[in-house]
Amino acid sequence: MTLRPSGRLEKTPDGQDLILTRTYRAPIADVWASITESDRTARWFGPWKGEAGPGRTIQVQLAYEEEQPWADFTIDACTPPHHLSLRTVDEHGSWHLEAALTERDGQTELVFTHHLTAPEIAGEAGPGWEYYLDMLGSALIGAERPDFGDYYPAMRDYYVNANPA
């Protein structure tokens, strides 16, 4: 299966933003629940535990990664059902992630932004987020999960060579 990358890179004062947009045939409350409720995030990303809220840290299991590690995510902002901002730190650096949701005519648009302070990771991050957002779409409709092999390394060069706007 050949998929086309959909993300774009934008220059920022601190590096680049990797921005991906998806439209799901689901009301905003359903998409919001899928990105914020542990039993729902478990279907496409991984479960989480802890007491959620702005300024708090939760532990998220990266259930679809090798060894299914747990990572600490700090919630920077949460405005249900429209905006979620999280941070985590791993061996690749600091990851600042945002999700912005809007609904129109029963469909929800999700604009996902990964603020890349290390732009050289775009070749791995881009295909990874394409995969996860498609996993979210599959979870919303109960469809079969996509195969990561259709995303990486197939989309890597697109993101490595993308020129930020």
Long-range contacts (C-beta under 8 A, 24 or more apart in sequence): 1-147, 1-150, 2-150, 2-154, 3-130, 3-134, 3-150, 3-151, 3-154, 3-155, 5-126, 5-127, 5-130, 5-155, 5-158, 5-159, 6-130, 7-126, 7-129, 7-130, 7-159, 7-162, 8-162, 8-165, 9-116, 9-119, 9-122, 9-159, 9-162, 9-163, 9-164, 9-165, 10-164, 10-165, 11-164, 11-165, 12-115, 14-115, 14-117, 15-115, 15-116, 15-117, 15-118, 15-119, 16-116, 16-119, 16-122, 16-164, 17-113, 17-114, 17-115, 17-116, 18-113, 18-114, 18-116, 18-122, 18-125, 18-126, 18-129, 18-159, 19-111, 19-112, 19-113, 20-111, 20-112, 20-126, 20-129, 20-130, 20-133, 21-109, 21-110, 21-111, 21-112, 22-109, 22-110, 22-112, 22-133, 22-134, 22-136, 22-137, 23-107, 23-108, 23-109, 23-110, 24-107, 24-108, 24-109, 24-110, 24-136, 24-137, 24-140, 25-106, 25-107, 25-140, 25-141, 26-106, 26-107, 26-108, 26-140, 26-141, 27-103, 27-106, 27-108, 28-81, 28-82, 28-101, 28-102, 28-103, 28-108, 29-81, 30-108, 30-140, 31-81, 31-101, 31-108, 31-110, 31-136, 31-140, 32-80, 32-81, 32-101, 34-136, 34-139, 34-140, 35-84, 35-99, 35-110, 35-136, 36-78, 36-80, 36-84, 40-139, 43-139, 44-132, 44-135, 44-136, 44-138, 44-139, 44-145, 45-132, 45-135, 45-136, 48-73, 52-78, 53-78, 54-78, 60-88, 64-132, 64-135, 64-148, 92-118, 92-121, 93-117, 93-118, 93-121, 110-136, 119-164, 122-159, 122-160, 122-162, 123-156, 123-157, 123-159, 123-160, 124-152, 124-156, 125-159, 126-155, 126-156, 126-158, 126-159, 126-162, 127-151, 127-152, 127-153, 127-154, 127-155, 127-156, 127-159, 128-152, 130-155
